[in-house]
Every structure is written in C-alpha cells, then in structure tokens.
C-alpha cells in the first residue's frame, strides 16, 4: 500500500485508488488503519465480505466499521458491491440498513 500512496500523492487527486475491501482484508488484514492512512487517496470503493466474497456482514469484516472509517477518512463517493450470496435465501442488501446506507 505504500507504493500506491507514493505513486498517487504526487498526482494530487488526478488519479484515485480503487480500494477493494475484500482484497485489502485478504492481503493485509488490517483494514481500519490502512483505510485511515489511504483515505484521502480513495477514488472508488467496493465491498464484499471475507473469506468467501459474500455479502457484507456474513463473514469476517464489520461493514459498519469499514464504512465509518472510510467516511471519516473523507471518502464521499458511492460504494460498489461485488459479492455473491452466502446462501440461496441470503438477504443481500439487509446489511445496508444496519450500516445506515442509502440505497440508490
């Protein structure tokens, strides 16, 4: 993540970081401190839960904590959703209400 920061900071907002919460968790596992450090560089955010790339709230990642950290870091864009159901009758969007999200 330091390399991404080193490359993006000099570009002064002309290019942003695509932050994939699932991959960040799998690669680094330290979500909140990393989000705080990279927050101003985020240009796009997408979320899925780990370990199986399922809907947020179905695995290891706390979606409310992640979205709160991202908001406190200054990100004001949309959140992309890229996950598959954890089971056939999973509530794929119920986590959004608990996290205080606005559905578009």
N, C-alpha and C positions, 0 to 999 in steps of 0.2 A: 504494500500500500504506500510505502514511502516513495517508490518510483513513480506511481501515479501522481502523488502530491507534487513531487519535484517537476514533473512534466506539465502539470496543469496550472500551478501557481503563476508562472511567468505569462501564461496566456490570458490572465486577468478576466476570467469569466467568458471568454470567447468559445471555449470548449468545456463541457462538464463531464463529470464522472457518471457512468451508468452503474449504479450501486444495486447489485442483486443480493438481497438479504440471505437467501438460501446459500448461494456460493460463498458469500463472506463468512457465514457461520461454518460451513464445511471446511473452508481453507484456513480460517483464523480462530473461529470460535469466540472471539472477544468482541461481540457486536457493539455494545454501548460505547466503550472507549474509542473504538475505531470510528464509529459514526460521529462522535464528538470531534474527533481530530479531522475528519474529512468533510464534515457537514457543509461548509461553505463551498465546496467543490462539486457537490451533488447536482447533476443536471437531469437525471432520471432515476427513479426508484422503482424497483419491482420486488414483490414479496411472495414468498412461499415458505412453508414450514419444513423443518428437518426432523428426522433424517430421510424422509421419503418424498419430498417436494409436494406435500399435500397442503390442504387449506390451512391458513394461519390458525393457531390455537389447537391444532391436532397433534402437535409434536413437541419438540424441544424449545422452540422460540416463543417468547412472550410478545405477541404483536402489539399490545398496548405500550409496552416498554420501548419497543423499537420505534413505533410511530411517534411517541412522545420525544424520544431522543432526536429523531430526525427533525421534528418541528422546532425543538429548542436549538438545534444546530442551524436553523434558518431556512430549511427547505420548505417551499410553498407550492411545489408542483403537484401533479397528480401522482398516484401510486398505481403502477401497473401490477396486474395479478397474473401470475404464471404458475399455476399448480393444478394437480389432478385430485379428484375426490379420494378421501381416505377410505371410504366405503360407499356402496351404491346409494344409500339414503343420507349421505352426509349433507349437512346444512352448509353449503359452500360460501354463503355470504353472512351468516349469523354472527361471525366474529366481528364484522364491521360495526354492528350496533354496540357491542360491548366496548369497542375501541373508540366509539364516538365519531365514526366516519360518516361522511355524507355520500350517499350513493348517487352516481350520475346516471 
